[in-house]
Each structure stands twice: as C-alpha cells, then as structure tokens.
Amino acid sequence: FRPKIDAEKFQRQYAYSIRHNYGEEGKRADYAVYSCLKIIMNNPPGIGDLNGCPFKHFDAEHLQQLLKNCGIHKDNIKNIVNYASNNHYNKACSIFFDCMHKLPEGVLGEFITHPNEYFDESSKLYSRS
C-alpha cells in the first residue's frame, strides 16, 4: 500500500473517524464488523477502495489474476471462479481459504461467513505450526 494523502491531511480528515469506529471517540460504541452477507449485499467498492468481497465484486478475469498472484493452482482457480460466477461466494472463499492454507477442500466443515472467522481460523492454523 502507498499513502494517497499526506499525514497531516489524514489526521484532519480520517483519524477521528477511525478512532470513533473503534470506540475511542464520541459515544465510545464498539461497532461490529460486517458479515460476509452484509458485504456481499452492499454496494460494490468504488475506485481506489480497498474493501468488499473479491468473489462477489471482481469480474472473472480480475478474480483469476488475483488467485494466480496468490499462487493458487490453475484447477483450483477454475473451481473458485466457477463458484463465484454462480453466486456461491462463501463456497469460493472457503476453497480459497483451503488453498491458501494447503488444506484438503472442506476441512473446516463449513463455509466462511464472516471476515473475522477467516482471520480466526487462519490464526489457529498458523499458531499450530
């Protein structure tokens, strides 16, 4: 990543909002992270945004390139893109998870349904190694 704005402008325009979102400013509410369903159902990210679900918001060509850049085998790329193209985004994500962690497909026993779940399951696997 590279900064799009200088540090002073960031502090003025964004830092308060970030602290507010983490409950450190304003009413000190701790906001929950969106579930995969909420992310999938929301508007797609705009140009320059770094959010969203690649399995939902990327076209097949860009998704294939992303998966290739992640080192996913071409057979798995085809499988993941097929699921994503048929609106099975959680299944596509779960297969991606398995591939990235060198696991047999379906070892989790369920689909990834929340970004924190992806992170937590990944952390568990890395802490074992």
C-alpha positions as CSV (number, residue, x, y, z in Angstrom):
1,F,0.0,0.0,0.0
2,R,1.1,3.5,-0.5
3,P,-0.4,6.7,1.0
4,K,-2.7,8.7,-1.1
5,I,-2.7,11.7,1.2
6,D,-0.1,13.3,3.5
7,A,-0.1,12.5,7.2
8,E,-1.4,15.9,8.3
9,K,-4.4,15.7,5.9
10,F,-5.0,12.1,7.1
11,Q,-5.1,13.3,10.8
12,R,-7.5,16.1,9.9
13,Q,-9.9,14.1,7.7
14,Y,-9.8,10.4,8.8
15,A,-8.1,9.8,12.1
16,Y,-11.1,10.9,14.2
17,S,-13.4,8.6,12.2
18,I,-11.1,5.6,12.7
19,R,-10.9,6.3,16.4
20,H,-14.7,6.7,16.6
21,N,-15.2,3.4,14.8
22,Y,-13.1,1.6,17.4
23,G,-14.9,3.2,20.3
24,E,-12.2,5.6,21.3
25,E,-14.1,8.8,20.4
26,G,-17.7,10.1,20.6
27,K,-20.2,7.8,22.3
28,R,-17.5,5.1,22.6
29,A,-19.6,2.5,20.9
30,D,-17.8,-0.6,19.5
31,Y,-19.1,-1.2,16.0
32,A,-19.3,-4.7,14.7
33,V,-17.5,-5.8,11.6
34,Y,-19.9,-6.5,8.7
35,S,-20.6,-10.2,7.9
36,C,-19.9,-11.6,4.5
37,L,-23.6,-11.4,3.7
38,K,-23.7,-7.7,4.5
39,I,-20.5,-7.1,2.5
40,I,-21.9,-9.1,-0.5
41,M,-25.3,-7.3,-0.4
42,N,-23.8,-3.8,-0.1
43,N,-22.8,-1.6,-3.0
44,P,-19.5,-2.6,-4.6
45,P,-16.4,-0.7,-3.6
46,G,-15.5,2.4,-5.6
47,I,-12.3,3.1,-7.5
48,G,-9.4,3.2,-5.0
49,D,-11.4,1.5,-2.2
50,L,-9.8,-1.5,-0.5
51,N,-12.9,-3.2,0.8
52,G,-15.5,-5.6,-0.5
53,C,-15.6,-9.3,-1.4
54,P,-13.4,-10.2,-4.4
55,F,-15.5,-13.3,-5.1
56,K,-18.6,-11.0,-5.5
57,H,-17.2,-7.8,-6.8
58,F,-14.4,-8.9,-9.2
59,D,-15.2,-10.0,-12.7
60,A,-13.9,-13.4,-13.7
61,E,-10.7,-12.1,-15.3
62,H,-9.6,-10.0,-12.3
63,L,-10.5,-12.8,-9.9
64,Q,-8.4,-15.2,-11.9
65,Q,-5.5,-12.8,-11.9
66,L,-5.8,-12.3,-8.1
67,L,-5.9,-16.1,-7.5
68,K,-2.9,-16.6,-9.8
69,N,-1.0,-13.9,-7.9
70,C,-1.8,-15.7,-4.7
71,G,-0.2,-18.9,-6.0
72,I,-3.4,-20.9,-6.4
73,H,-3.2,-23.9,-8.7
74,K,-5.0,-23.4,-12.1
75,D,-7.5,-26.3,-11.4
76,N,-8.5,-24.6,-8.1
77,I,-8.7,-21.2,-9.9
78,K,-11.2,-22.6,-12.3
79,N,-13.2,-24.1,-9.4
80,I,-13.2,-20.9,-7.4
81,V,-14.1,-18.7,-10.3
82,N,-16.9,-21.1,-11.2
83,Y,-18.4,-20.9,-7.7
84,A,-18.1,-17.1,-7.7
85,S,-19.7,-16.8,-11.1
86,N,-22.6,-18.9,-9.9
87,N,-23.1,-16.6,-6.8
88,H,-21.7,-19.1,-4.4
89,Y,-19.3,-16.5,-2.9
90,N,-18.9,-18.2,0.5
91,K,-18.0,-21.5,-1.1
92,A,-15.5,-19.8,-3.4
93,C,-14.0,-18.1,-0.3
94,S,-13.8,-21.3,1.6
95,I,-12.0,-23.1,-1.2
96,F,-9.6,-20.1,-1.4
97,F,-9.0,-20.5,2.3
98,D,-8.2,-24.2,1.9
99,C,-5.8,-23.5,-0.9
100,M,-4.0,-20.7,0.9
101,H,-3.5,-22.9,3.9
102,K,-2.7,-26.0,1.9
103,L,-5.7,-27.9,3.4
104,P,-7.9,-30.5,1.7
105,E,-11.1,-29.0,0.4
106,G,-13.8,-28.8,3.0
107,V,-11.6,-29.5,6.1
108,L,-13.3,-26.6,8.0
109,G,-16.7,-28.5,7.6
110,E,-18.5,-25.2,6.9
111,F,-18.3,-22.1,4.7
112,I,-16.6,-18.9,5.7
113,T,-19.4,-16.5,6.6
114,H,-17.5,-13.6,8.3
115,P,-14.2,-11.9,7.7
116,N,-13.3,-12.4,11.4
117,E,-13.9,-16.1,11.0
118,Y,-11.5,-16.2,8.1
119,F,-8.9,-14.4,10.3
120,D,-9.6,-16.5,13.4
121,E,-9.4,-19.9,11.6
122,S,-6.2,-18.7,9.8
123,S,-4.6,-17.6,13.1
124,K,-5.4,-21.0,14.7
125,L,-3.7,-22.8,11.8
126,Y,-0.6,-20.6,12.0
127,S,-0.3,-20.9,15.7
128,R,-0.2,-24.7,15.4
129,S,2.8,-24.6,13.0
